[in-house]
Each structure stands twice: as structure tokens, then as C-alpha cells.
Amino acid sequence: MVFSLLAVVLDNTILNVAIKTIADPVHGLGTTQSQLEWAMNSYTLVFAGLLFTFGVLGDRYGRKRMLMTGMVLFGLASLASAYAQDPAQLIAARALMGLGGAAIMPATLAIISNVFPIHERGKAIGIWAGGVGIAVAIGPITGGVLLEHFWWGSVFLVNVPIVLIGLALIATLVPDSKDPNKAGLDPIGVLLSIIGLVSLVYGIVRISDLGTLADVSVIVPTLLGLAILAAFVWYESRIDHPAFDVRHFRNAGFSTAIAAVGLVFFAAMGVMFFLAFYWQIVRGYSPLQSGALVLPFAAAQLIFAPQSARMVQKYGARAVGTVAMLVITLALAAYALVDVDTPIWILLALGFVQGAAMANIMPPATTAIMNALPREKAGVGSSMSNVVRQVGGTLGIAILGAILSASYRNDMEGKVAALPEQLHHVVTESISGAAGVAAGLGERGASLLDAANAAFVTGVHWAALGSAFVALIGTLVVARWMPGKASVETVITPAETEKAAEVV
């Protein structure tokens, strides 16, 4: 399951370092900014929109079958992406990759929840979460190595051997499981979830594209998506065979864990997004070097995530989760003190601390979500967790990115008077544009780049404070509503443990 998950997470982290090369007209496809955004967004829209649906289908028709279907689709889409001849083909292939990823992600967690008895599930999910740390670590480095030695399509082609090995392992080792109750499929609920999620995520990604919330193409689809999802909740609460029983939200542990996942990814993904620009443009590191700088964060995930179940068993989910969320809040707030020339070891230490804290909130929260649902609904539970994770991360990148962009533009508007009028928009729109203009000005560009770096870092400060505020809300939510040690012990009884073991 970790190996299957590796393909999905690895691809997204690799792509982050390949964007510049793909946009190159000589060494890439020569994509415009809009086409590049759609190559990213087509995956996000399909992936987020269909996560819930594939969780329902996996419970209904078999999680192993759904996982293998997703791996095949993902492998074929990776081939199509690697050999795309123009931006339109790449956008279509990326959408197909999103389809495969949506089938893979919920199935991995659902299978783990059905294979492992409840007293081992927390540790297994911790190892599964540690696999994300592996992908986060090796993705950017792998992408950097591939781009230094091969053409841009190699960043997609690397998925193919992973998929082939994964399929062989799944066929050999993974037992099948599905919901034994043959209830109706609830096509209306599934359709509402797809339309609502796609509309909501489209509105969110438009924030990233435009750098503002005050646009009709942001407001209308976002409100429409929220209204349709509200209709989904209303409909699911009134039928006798819902795709997801919304009464589970009355469970404090389930609702708190879902909220924690969304808030953590909102805060963390926004920070990781702007750090990529900080490393490569402000500090001047190569894609390979920038990937290596993520290693402390990933190493902390890998070290501490498998141990999180032991911490929860000893101290209780509320205590562990509250401390972890508080540490995340402080780590994110510390980025507001980062400057253009902050010593690298301080940033690496911050990344390690943040990774260790996330490793002690994400696996326990995911375990709480899965334990709150019947085993036969593991696919739906996994989908719900991953939908909130995806929407939270996308929203964090969009809103925190908009805060950063607004701060950057305000700072730069008064510093471009000496430039030709046609360059004003390029320089004030993004630090990437300013770096490109500065490179063409020779020695005169040094002062412009210094000003852009300073403006960008100021924007980072505001975005960091915003992310820390969101993490603080998560801290208060976990401290108030996450079940404590006694609650967990009363829920997971010896009889349930024995019954779970018998099912396996």
C-alpha cells in the first residue's frame, strides 16, 4: 500500500520542480502560464472531484479491484504525459492521471483498515503516513536528477516502473475486501458529490490563478459548490441507503479528526508552496538542491509517524494532538522571522520540527476517522479523509498565495517607475517575472532583484502568520473536542479487537 501511494505523491512532488522546464519552448512544450496552470489544475479537479466516488465504488465492488484499476490508469496516463506533443495533450493526460490517483488513494487506506485488526491499525496507518514522507523527500530530488540528465517527459515516465512493480505486489499479496451489504448505489448522492467538489475546487484554484478572491469566476463556482455539497448532506440524511451516513459527524472524534486534517493541510501546504519559490529564486538554489532541502521535513515524517500510535496509546489522542498542533503553529509562525539571508540550518531545523509535529497529528487523526466507521465503509471513510486533505491543501495554497501576492504587489508598485511601461505588470505580478526581467537588465537588474526578494519575503511573513493562525484554530479544536485517553480505551474494547481479528 505504501508503494502504491508512492506513485501518486511522488508524481506531484516531482512536477513542482519540472514546471519551469515544461514551459521552456526549446527544452519543453513551450506552455503559456495559462496552459501550465491547467496542466496542474486538470489533475486537481478530477482527483478531488472523484475521490469520494471511487471510495464508494471500492466498498461496493472490491477495493483491490479498484486499486489495480487506478494503478493501470495512472501508468497509462503517465506514459501519455511523458510523450505529449503539445500542451493540450498534456492537460488531457494529467486529467487521466487524476482519475487514476482518485482510485488509488482511498483504496490504500481502506485496505489497510480491513487487513489490520483495530489494535494494530494505528501503527499501520502511521507507517502508511510515513510513506508520504518518503515521497516528499525523494520526489523533488528525483525530479532534479532526471531534469539534469533527461528530457522533461522523464518526470512522468518514472511512474511506469513503480506502477508495474505495484501491480505485481498487489496481485500477489493484497487480499480483496468489500462491503458485504448489497445496498443501493445512491447515484444521486454520488453525482451531487462530484459536481459539488469539482465546482468548489475550481473556484479555489481560480484564486491561485488570479491572485484574488474578489472575482466572479472565484465567487460563483465556490458558492455553487458549497450549495451543492449542502444539498448532498441534506439528501444523504434523508435516504435509507446513503453513500455516506452524515450522522457520523455527530461523533466528536470523527468530526474533530476531519477538521484537524483539513486545517493542518491548509496551513502546511501554503507554506511549502511559497518555500519552493524562496529556495529557487530568493536563495538561488537549483531544483535538485531545493529538493534536498526538503529532506529534514520528510525525514521527521518517516521517523515519527510510525511511532505516533505508541504516543497516543501512552498519552491519549487529545494530549498528543494538542501538543502537535501547538508545535505546528509555532513552527509556522517562526517563518514570519525568516529573511533573505537567514542561515539555512535554521530553516532546516524548522522543517524538521514541523515534520515531526505533523507526524504526530496526521496518523492519529486518520486512525480516528477510520475507527469511527464500520469496516465495510472503510473506502468511504478513506475518501472523506482524503477529500478534506486535498481541499484543505488546495485552499491553503490559494488563499495564502493570494495574501503573499497582494503583499508583493503592494511593495513593488512603487519600485518600478524607472522601468518601461510594458514591464511594470510583469515585475509586479510575481517574483518569477521580476527575476526574468532583472536577468535581462544585466548589472542594472541587481537592485530590481533585491527589491523583489525583499518584497517577496515580506509577503512570506504575512502568509506565514496566516497559516499559523489557521493552525492555532486547529489547536483549539483538537484541545476542546478530540477524545482523550479514557475515551479511546472505552471505545476500543477487547471484544471488538477479538472480533476484528476474526474478520481478518
C-alpha positions as CSV (number, residue, x, y, z in Angstrom):
1,M,0.0,0.0,0.0
2,V,2.9,2.4,0.7
3,F,4.4,1.6,-2.6
4,S,1.1,2.2,-4.4
5,L,0.7,5.5,-2.6
6,L,4.3,6.4,-3.6
7,A,3.3,6.8,-7.3
8,V,0.6,9.4,-6.6
9,V,2.5,11.5,-4.1
10,L,5.8,11.2,-5.9
11,D,4.3,12.5,-9.2
12,N,3.0,15.7,-7.6
13,T,6.3,16.5,-5.8
14,I,8.3,15.8,-9.0
15,L,6.1,18.0,-11.1
16,N,6.7,21.0,-8.8
17,V,10.4,21.1,-9.9
18,A,9.6,20.4,-13.6
19,I,7.2,23.3,-14.2
20,K,9.9,25.7,-15.5
21,T,11.4,23.2,-17.9
22,I,7.9,22.2,-19.3
23,A,7.3,25.9,-20.0
24,D,10.6,26.2,-21.9
25,P,9.9,26.5,-25.7
26,V,13.2,24.7,-26.5
27,H,13.6,22.1,-23.9
28,G,9.9,21.7,-23.0
29,L,6.5,22.2,-24.6
30,G,6.6,26.0,-24.5
31,T,3.4,26.1,-22.5
32,T,1.9,29.5,-21.6
33,Q,1.2,30.4,-18.0
34,S,-2.5,29.6,-18.5
35,Q,-1.7,26.2,-20.1
36,L,0.7,25.4,-17.3
37,E,-1.9,26.2,-14.7
38,W,-4.4,23.9,-16.5
39,A,-1.9,21.1,-16.6
40,M,-1.8,21.4,-12.8
41,N,-5.5,22.1,-12.3
42,S,-6.9,19.4,-14.6
43,Y,-5.3,16.8,-12.3
44,T,-6.5,18.6,-9.1
45,L,-10.1,18.9,-10.3
46,V,-10.5,15.3,-11.4
47,F,-8.6,13.9,-8.4
48,A,-10.6,15.9,-5.8
49,G,-13.9,15.5,-7.6
50,L,-13.8,11.7,-7.8
51,L,-12.1,10.7,-4.5
52,F,-15.4,10.2,-2.8
53,T,-16.9,8.3,-5.8
54,F,-14.1,5.8,-6.0
55,G,-14.2,5.2,-2.3
56,V,-17.9,4.3,-2.7
57,L,-17.2,2.1,-5.7
58,G,-14.3,0.4,-3.9
59,D,-16.6,-0.5,-1.0
60,R,-19.2,-1.8,-3.4
61,Y,-17.2,-3.7,-6.0
62,G,-13.9,-4.5,-4.2
63,R,-11.0,-2.3,-3.0
64,K,-8.3,-4.5,-4.6
65,R,-10.0,-4.3,-7.9
66,M,-10.4,-0.5,-7.6
67,L,-6.7,-0.2,-6.6
68,M,-5.5,-2.2,-9.6
69,T,-7.7,-0.2,-11.9
70,G,-6.4,3.0,-10.6
71,M,-2.8,1.9,-11.0
72,V,-3.3,0.8,-14.6
73,L,-5.0,4.2,-15.4
74,F,-2.2,6.1,-13.6
75,G,0.5,4.2,-15.5
76,L,-1.1,4.7,-18.9
77,A,-1.7,8.4,-18.2
78,S,2.0,8.8,-17.1
79,L,3.1,7.4,-20.5
80,A,0.7,9.7,-22.3
81,S,2.0,12.7,-20.3
82,A,5.7,11.8,-20.9
83,Y,5.1,11.7,-24.7
84,A,2.6,14.6,-25.0
85,Q,3.3,16.6,-28.2
86,D,1.5,19.8,-27.2
87,P,0.0,21.4,-24.1
88,A,-3.5,20.2,-24.9
89,Q,-2.3,16.6,-24.8
90,L,-0.5,17.2,-21.5
91,I,-3.6,18.7,-19.9
92,A,-5.8,15.7,-21.0
93,A,-3.2,13.2,-19.8
94,R,-2.9,14.9,-16.5
95,A,-6.7,14.7,-16.1
96,L,-6.5,11.0,-16.7
97,M,-3.7,10.8,-14.1
98,G,-6.1,12.5,-11.6
99,L,-8.7,9.8,-12.4
100,G,-6.2,7.0,-11.6
101,G,-4.9,8.8,-8.5
102,A,-8.5,9.2,-7.2
103,A,-8.9,5.4,-7.4
104,I,-5.6,4.6,-5.8
105,M,-5.6,7.0,-2.8
106,P,-8.7,5.9,-0.9
107,A,-8.2,2.2,-1.7
108,T,-4.8,2.0,0.0
109,L,-6.1,3.3,3.4
110,A,-9.3,1.2,3.1
111,I,-7.3,-2.0,2.5
112,I,-5.0,-1.2,5.5
113,S,-8.1,-0.7,7.7
114,N,-9.5,-4.1,6.7
115,V,-6.3,-6.1,6.9
116,F,-5.1,-4.9,10.3
117,P,-7.1,-5.5,13.5
118,I,-8.1,-2.4,15.4
119,H,-5.2,-2.7,18.0
120,E,-2.6,-2.7,15.1
121,R,-4.4,-0.2,12.8
122,G,-2.9,2.9,14.3
123,K,0.7,1.7,13.8
124,A,-0.1,0.5,10.3
125,I,-1.6,3.9,9.4
126,G,1.5,5.6,10.9
127,I,3.7,3.6,8.5
128,W,1.3,4.5,5.6
129,A,1.7,8.2,6.5
130,G,5.4,7.8,6.8
131,G,5.3,6.6,3.2
132,V,4.2,10.1,2.3
133,G,7.3,11.4,3.9
134,I,9.4,9.2,1.7
135,A,7.7,10.5,-1.4
136,V,8.0,14.1,-0.3
137,A,11.7,13.5,0.2
138,I,12.7,11.7,-2.9
139,G,10.2,13.4,-5.3
140,P,12.0,16.8,-5.8
141,I,15.4,15.1,-5.7
142,T,14.4,12.6,-8.3
143,G,12.9,15.3,-10.4
144,G,16.1,17.4,-10.2
145,V,18.3,14.4,-11.2
146,L,16.0,13.5,-14.1
147,L,15.9,17.0,-15.5
148,E,19.6,17.3,-15.3
149,H,20.2,14.2,-17.4
150,F,17.0,13.6,-19.5
151,W,14.1,15.3,-21.2
152,W,11.2,16.8,-19.4
153,G,8.9,13.8,-20.0
154,S,11.2,11.6,-17.8
155,V,9.5,13.1,-14.7
156,F,6.3,11.3,-15.8
157,L,7.9,8.2,-17.2
158,V,9.5,7.4,-13.8
159,N,6.0,6.4,-12.6
160,V,5.7,3.5,-15.0
161,P,8.1,1.0,-13.3
162,I,6.6,2.0,-9.9
163,V,3.1,1.1,-11.3
164,L,4.3,-2.2,-12.8
165,I,6.0,-3.3,-9.5
166,G,3.0,-2.1,-7.6
167,L,0.6,-4.1,-9.7
168,A,2.7,-7.3,-9.2
169,L,2.8,-6.8,-5.5
170,I,-1.0,-6.1,-5.2
171,A,-1.9,-9.1,-7.3
172,T,0.4,-11.3,-5.1
173,L,-0.1,-10.0,-1.6
174,V,-3.2,-8.0,-1.2
175,P,-6.5,-9.7,-0.1
176,D,-9.7,-8.4,-1.5
177,S,-12.4,-6.9,0.6
178,K,-15.7,-5.1,0.0
179,D,-19.0,-4.2,1.8
180,P,-21.0,-7.4,2.2
181,N,-24.2,-5.5,2.4
182,K,-25.7,-5.0,-1.1
183,A,-27.4,-1.7,-0.5
184,G,-28.4,0.6,-3.4
185,L,-25.6,2.6,-5.1
186,D,-27.1,6.1,-4.4
187,P,-26.3,7.6,-7.8
188,I,-27.9,10.9,-6.9
189,G,-25.7,11.3,-3.8
190,V,-22.6,10.3,-5.8
191,L,-23.4,12.8,-8.6
192,L,-24.0,15.6,-6.1
193,S,-20.7,14.9,-4.5
194,I,-18.8,15.0,-7.9
195,I,-20.5,18.3,-9.1
196,G,-20.2,19.9,-5.7
197,L,-16.5,19.1,-5.2
198,V,-15.4,19.9,-8.8
199,S,-17.2,23.3,-8.6
200,L,-15.7,24.1,-5.1
201,V,-12.2,23.1,-6.1
202,Y,-12.5,25.0,-9.4
203,G,-13.4,28.2,-7.5
204,I,-10.4,27.6,-5.2
205,V,-7.8,27.0,-7.9
206,R,-9.1,30.2,-9.6
207,I,-7.9,32.1,-6.5
208,S,-4.4,30.8,-7.3
209,D,-4.7,31.7,-10.9
210,L,-5.9,35.2,-10.4
211,G,-4.3,36.1,-7.0
212,T,-7.6,37.4,-5.6
213,L,-10.8,36.3,-4.0
214,A,-12.8,39.2,-5.4
215,D,-13.6,37.8,-8.9
216,V,-16.8,36.4,-10.3
217,S,-15.0,33.2,-11.6
218,V,-14.0,32.6,-7.9
219,I,-17.1,33.5,-6.1
220,V,-19.8,31.9,-8.3
221,P,-18.3,28.3,-8.6
222,T,-17.3,28.4,-4.9
223,L,-20.7,29.3,-3.7
224,L,-22.3,26.9,-6.1
225,G,-20.1,24.1,-4.9
226,L,-20.9,24.8,-1.3
227,A,-24.6,24.9,-2.0
228,I,-24.5,21.6,-3.9
229,L,-22.5,20.0,-1.1
230,A,-25.0,21.3,1.4
231,A,-27.7,19.6,-0.8
232,F,-25.6,16.4,-0.7
233,V,-25.6,16.4,3.1
234,W,-29.4,17.1,3.2
235,Y,-30.1,14.4,0.7
236,E,-27.9,11.8,2.4
237,S,-29.5,12.4,5.8
238,R,-33.0,11.5,4.3
239,I,-32.4,8.3,2.3
240,D,-32.1,4.8,3.7
241,H,-29.0,3.8,1.7
242,P,-26.7,6.8,1.7
243,A,-23.3,6.8,0.0
244,F,-22.1,8.3,3.3
245,D,-24.1,8.4,6.5
246,V,-23.7,12.0,7.6
247,R,-24.8,11.1,11.1
248,H,-21.1,10.1,11.6
249,F,-20.4,13.8,12.0
250,R,-22.2,13.7,15.4
251,N,-19.2,11.6,16.6
252,A,-16.9,14.2,18.2
253,G,-13.8,12.2,17.5
254,F,-14.7,11.8,13.8
255,S,-15.6,15.4,13.3
256,T,-12.6,16.7,15.2
257,A,-10.2,14.5,13.3
258,I,-11.7,15.6,9.9
259,A,-11.3,19.2,10.9
260,A,-7.7,18.7,12.1
261,V,-6.8,17.1,8.8
262,G,-8.2,20.0,6.8
263,L,-6.7,22.7,8.9
264,V,-3.3,21.1,9.1
265,F,-3.1,20.8,5.3
266,F,-4.4,24.3,4.8
267,A,-1.6,25.7,6.9
268,A,1.2,23.4,5.8
269,M,0.7,23.2,2.1
270,G,0.5,27.0,1.8
271,V,3.9,27.3,3.5
272,M,5.5,24.5,1.4
273,F,4.2,26.2,-1.8
274,F,5.9,29.6,-1.1
275,L,9.1,28.0,0.2
276,A,9.7,26.4,-3.2
277,F,9.9,29.9,-4.7
278,Y,12.0,31.1,-1.8
279,W,14.6,28.4,-2.3
280,Q,14.9,28.7,-6.0
281,I,14.5,32.4,-6.7
282,V,15.4,34.3,-3.5
283,R,18.2,32.0,-2.4
284,G,19.2,30.9,-6.0
285,Y,19.3,27.1,-5.4
286,S,18.8,24.6,-8.3
287,P,15.7,22.3,-8.4
288,L,17.9,19.4,-7.2
289,Q,19.3,21.5,-4.3
290,S,15.8,22.7,-3.4
291,G,14.6,19.2,-3.3
292,A,17.4,18.2,-0.9
293,L,16.4,21.0,1.4
294,V,13.0,19.3,2.0
295,L,14.8,16.2,3.4
296,P,14.6,17.2,7.1
297,F,10.8,17.6,6.9
298,A,10.5,14.3,5.2
299,A,12.9,12.5,7.5
300,A,10.9,13.7,10.5
301,Q,7.8,12.3,9.0
302,L,9.5,9.0,8.3
303,I,10.9,8.7,11.8
304,F,8.0,9.8,13.9
305,A,4.8,8.8,12.0
306,P,5.2,5.1,12.7
307,Q,5.7,5.9,16.4
308,S,2.6,8.1,16.7
309,A,0.3,5.2,17.7
310,R,2.5,4.4,20.7
311,M,2.4,8.1,21.8
312,V,-1.4,8.1,21.5
313,Q,-1.7,4.8,23.5
314,K,0.5,6.3,26.2
315,Y,-0.8,9.8,26.5
316,G,-4.1,9.9,24.6
317,A,-5.1,11.4,21.3
318,R,-6.2,14.8,22.8
319,A,-2.8,15.4,24.6
320,V,-0.7,14.2,21.6
321,G,-2.8,16.1,19.0
322,T,-2.9,19.3,21.0
323,V,0.8,19.4,21.6
324,A,1.5,18.5,17.9
325,M,-0.9,21.3,16.7
326,L,0.7,23.8,19.0
327,V,4.2,23.0,17.8
328,I,3.0,23.3,14.2
329,T,1.5,26.7,15.0
330,L,4.8,27.9,16.5
331,A,6.9,26.5,13.6
332,L,4.7,28.2,11.0
333,A,4.8,31.5,13.0
334,A,8.6,31.3,13.0
335,Y,8.6,31.7,9.2
336,A,7.5,35.2,9.8
337,L,11.0,35.9,11.1
338,V,12.7,34.5,8.0
339,D,14.8,37.0,6.0
340,V,16.6,37.0,2.6
341,D,19.8,35.8,4.3
342,T,18.5,33.6,7.2
343,P,21.0,30.8,7.9
344,I,20.0,27.7,6.1
345,W,20.4,25.5,9.2
346,I,17.6,27.4,10.9
347,L,15.2,26.7,8.1
348,L,16.2,23.1,8.0
349,A,15.6,22.8,11.8
350,L,12.1,24.4,11.3
351,G,11.3,21.9,8.6
352,F,12.3,19.0,10.8
353,V,10.2,20.3,13.8
354,Q,7.2,20.9,11.6
355,G,7.5,17.4,10.1
356,A,7.8,15.8,13.5
357,A,4.7,17.6,14.7
358,M,2.7,16.7,11.6
359,A,3.7,13.1,12.1
360,N,2.0,13.1,15.5
361,I,-1.3,14.6,14.4
362,M,-2.0,13.2,10.9
363,P,-1.8,9.4,11.6
364,P,-3.8,9.7,14.9
365,A,-6.4,11.8,13.1
366,T,-6.6,9.4,10.2
367,T,-6.9,6.5,12.6
368,A,-9.7,8.2,14.5
369,I,-11.6,8.7,11.2
370,M,-11.2,5.1,10.1
371,N,-12.1,3.7,13.6
372,A,-15.3,5.8,13.7
373,L,-16.7,4.0,10.7
374,P,-17.7,0.4,10.2
375,R,-15.1,-1.7,8.4
376,E,-17.3,-2.3,5.5
377,K,-17.4,1.5,4.9
378,A,-13.6,1.9,5.0
379,G,-13.4,3.1,1.4
380,V,-15.9,5.9,2.1
381,G,-14.0,6.9,5.3
382,S,-10.7,7.0,3.5
383,S,-12.3,9.1,0.7
384,M,-13.7,11.5,3.2
385,S,-10.2,11.9,4.9
386,N,-8.5,12.4,1.5
387,V,-11.1,14.8,0.2
388,V,-10.7,17.1,3.2
389,R,-6.9,16.8,2.9
390,Q,-7.0,17.7,-0.8
391,V,-9.5,20.6,-0.4
392,G,-7.7,21.9,2.6
393,G,-4.3,21.9,0.9
394,T,-5.6,23.5,-2.3
395,L,-7.4,26.2,-0.3
396,G,-4.3,26.9,1.7
397,I,-2.1,27.3,-1.4
398,A,-4.8,29.5,-3.0
399,I,-5.6,31.8,0.0
400,L,-2.1,32.1,1.5
401,G,-0.7,32.5,-2.0
402,A,-3.2,35.3,-2.6
403,I,-2.1,37.0,0.6
404,L,1.6,36.7,-0.4
405,S,0.9,38.0,-4.0
406,A,-1.1,41.0,-2.7
407,S,1.7,42.0,-0.3
408,Y,4.3,41.6,-3.0
409,R,2.4,43.7,-5.5
410,N,1.8,46.5,-3.0
411,D,5.5,46.6,-2.1
412,M,6.7,46.5,-5.8
413,E,4.3,49.1,-7.3
414,G,6.4,52.0,-6.0
415,K,9.7,50.5,-7.2
416,V,9.1,50.1,-11.0
417,A,8.8,53.7,-12.0
418,A,12.2,53.6,-13.9
419,L,11.2,50.6,-15.9
420,P,9.4,50.7,-19.3
421,E,5.6,50.6,-19.0
422,Q,5.3,47.2,-20.7
423,L,7.5,45.7,-17.9
424,H,5.5,47.1,-15.0
425,H,2.9,44.3,-14.9
426,V,5.5,41.5,-15.3
427,V,7.6,42.7,-12.4
428,T,4.7,43.5,-10.0
429,E,2.8,40.3,-10.8
430,S,5.3,37.7,-9.5
431,I,8.8,37.3,-8.3
432,S,9.4,34.9,-11.2
433,G,8.6,37.7,-13.6
434,A,10.8,40.1,-11.7
435,A,13.7,37.7,-11.8
436,G,13.3,37.2,-15.6
437,V,13.3,41.0,-16.2
438,A,16.3,41.5,-13.9
439,A,18.3,38.9,-15.7
440,G,17.8,40.8,-19.0
441,L,18.9,44.1,-17.5
442,G,22.4,43.0,-16.6
443,E,24.0,44.9,-13.8
444,R,21.1,47.3,-13.5
445,G,18.9,44.3,-12.7
446,A,20.6,43.6,-9.4
447,S,18.8,46.4,-7.5
448,L,15.5,45.3,-9.0
449,L,16.0,41.7,-7.9
450,D,17.0,42.8,-4.4
451,A,13.8,44.8,-4.2
452,A,11.7,41.9,-5.5
453,N,13.3,39.5,-3.0
454,A,12.6,41.8,-0.1
455,A,9.0,42.3,-1.2
456,F,8.6,38.5,-1.6
457,V,10.0,37.8,1.9
458,T,7.6,40.4,3.4
459,G,4.7,38.6,1.6
460,V,6.1,35.3,3.1
461,H,5.8,36.9,6.6
462,W,2.1,37.7,6.1
463,A,1.4,34.3,4.6
464,A,3.2,32.6,7.5
465,L,1.2,34.5,10.1
466,G,-2.0,33.5,8.2
467,S,-1.0,29.8,8.2
468,A,-0.1,30.0,11.9
469,F,-3.5,31.5,12.7
470,V,-5.2,28.6,10.9
471,A,-3.1,26.1,12.8
472,L,-3.9,27.8,16.1
473,I,-7.6,27.3,15.3
474,G,-6.8,23.6,14.7
475,T,-5.0,23.5,18.1
476,L,-8.1,24.9,19.9
477,V,-10.4,22.4,18.0
478,V,-8.3,19.4,19.0
479,A,-7.8,20.6,22.6
480,R,-11.6,21.1,23.0
481,W,-13.2,18.2,21.1
482,M,-10.7,15.4,20.4
483,P,-11.4,12.4,22.7
484,G,-8.9,11.8,25.5
485,K,-7.1,8.7,26.5
486,A,-10.0,7.3,28.6
487,S,-12.5,7.8,25.7
488,V,-10.2,5.9,23.3
489,E,-9.9,3.0,25.8
490,T,-13.6,2.7,26.3
491,V,-14.3,2.7,22.5
492,I,-11.8,0.1,21.6
493,T,-12.8,-2.8,23.8
494,P,-11.2,-6.3,23.9
495,A,-14.3,-7.8,22.4
496,E,-14.1,-5.5,19.4
497,T,-10.4,-6.3,19.0
498,E,-11.1,-10.0,19.0
499,K,-14.0,-9.7,16.6
500,A,-11.8,-7.6,14.2
501,A,-9.1,-10.2,14.3
502,E,-11.6,-12.9,13.5
503,V,-12.8,-10.9,10.5
504,V,-9.2,-10.6,9.2
